[in-house]
């Protein structure tokens, strides 16, 4: 699985996910603490509850991620709603299904962890805050996910950030980006991580 999170402008990030056969991209706004919500959502998969939800504000649309743990796998569903200001409490089924995949939890956690680490290496924590503006880099959430992933998953992928492994990560990222098809007011702060929630 490939995942990337790139700060693409002042208060914007480009989020890409690809499972090797299908891919999805969103341009995410800083109106929510989006990267922290993502990390917390994946971290929640290591707890007692098997369903995690969080949303990205696309201004105005909502991209809602629903993660369902199934033994050692995670079923990932992304649904799109036209207006986050009115859809945040709407049932999942009211949204349009835009992407779905089932992958091992270790693959999802590793991909998200590496993407967040790449953001910090690229911008630093101060640089991240300058570009994302409303929220600091989610260091605590990143380290929590790293701890749980390494402790609970039998991950055989590289976790070092030395020059060799960093080059491998950059080559993987370049292959991901080259395979992707082109997709042609003041902030309203929202809490977009739902954590444990009942089926809707």
Secondary structure in CASP SS format (residue, H / E / C, confidence):
PFRMAT SS
TARGET T0000
AUTHOR 0000-0000-0000
METHOD secondary structure of the structure
MODEL  1
X C 1.00
X E 1.00
X E 1.00
X E 1.00
X E 1.00
X E 1.00
X E 1.00
X E 1.00
X E 1.00
X C 1.00
X C 1.00
X E 1.00
X E 1.00
X E 1.00
X E 1.00
X E 1.00
X E 1.00
X E 1.00
X C 1.00
X C 1.00
X C 1.00
X C 1.00
X E 1.00
X E 1.00
X E 1.00
X E 1.00
X E 1.00
X E 1.00
X E 1.00
X C 1.00
X C 1.00
X E 1.00
X C 1.00
X H 1.00
X H 1.00
X H 1.00
X H 1.00
X H 1.00
X H 1.00
X H 1.00
X H 1.00
X H 1.00
X H 1.00
X H 1.00
X H 1.00
X H 1.00
X C 1.00
X C 1.00
X C 1.00
X C 1.00
X E 1.00
X E 1.00
X E 1.00
X E 1.00
X E 1.00
X E 1.00
X E 1.00
X C 1.00
X C 1.00
X C 1.00
X C 1.00
X E 1.00
X E 1.00
X E 1.00
X E 1.00
X E 1.00
X E 1.00
X E 1.00
X E 1.00
X E 1.00
X C 1.00
X C 1.00
X E 1.00
X E 1.00
X E 1.00
X E 1.00
X E 1.00
X E 1.00
X E 1.00
X E 1.00
X E 1.00
X C 1.00
X C 1.00
X H 1.00
X H 1.00
X H 1.00
X H 1.00
X C 1.00
X C 1.00
X C 1.00
X C 1.00
X H 1.00
X H 1.00
X H 1.00
X C 1.00
X E 1.00
X E 1.00
X E 1.00
X E 1.00
X E 1.00
X E 1.00
X E 1.00
X E 1.00
X E 1.00
X H 1.00
X H 1.00
X H 1.00
X H 1.00
X H 1.00
X H 1.00
X H 1.00
X H 1.00
X H 1.00
X H 1.00
X H 1.00
X H 1.00
X H 1.00
X H 1.00
X H 1.00
X H 1.00
X H 1.00
X H 1.00
X H 1.00
X H 1.00
X H 1.00
X H 1.00
X H 1.00
X H 1.00
X H 1.00
X H 1.00
X H 1.00
X H 1.00
X C 1.00
X C 1.00
X C 1.00
X C 1.00
X C 1.00
X C 1.00
X H 1.00
X H 1.00
X H 1.00
X H 1.00
X H 1.00
X H 1.00
X H 1.00
X H 1.00
X H 1.00
X H 1.00
X H 1.00
X H 1.00
X H 1.00
X H 1.00
X C 1.00
X C 1.00
X C 1.00
X C 1.00
X C 1.00
X C 1.00
X C 1.00
X C 1.00
X C 1.00
X C 1.00
X H 1.00
X H 1.00
X H 1.00
X H 1.00
X H 1.00
X H 1.00
X H 1.00
X H 1.00
X H 1.00
X H 1.00
X H 1.00
X H 1.00
X H 1.00
X H 1.00
X H 1.00
X H 1.00
X H 1.00
X C 1.00
X C 1.00
X C 1.00
X C 1.00
X C 1.00
X C 1.00
X C 1.00
X C 1.00
X C 1.00
X C 1.00
X E 1.00
X C 1.00
X C 1.00
X E 1.00
X E 1.00
X E 1.00
X E 1.00
X C 1.00
X C 1.00
X C 1.00
X C 1.00
END
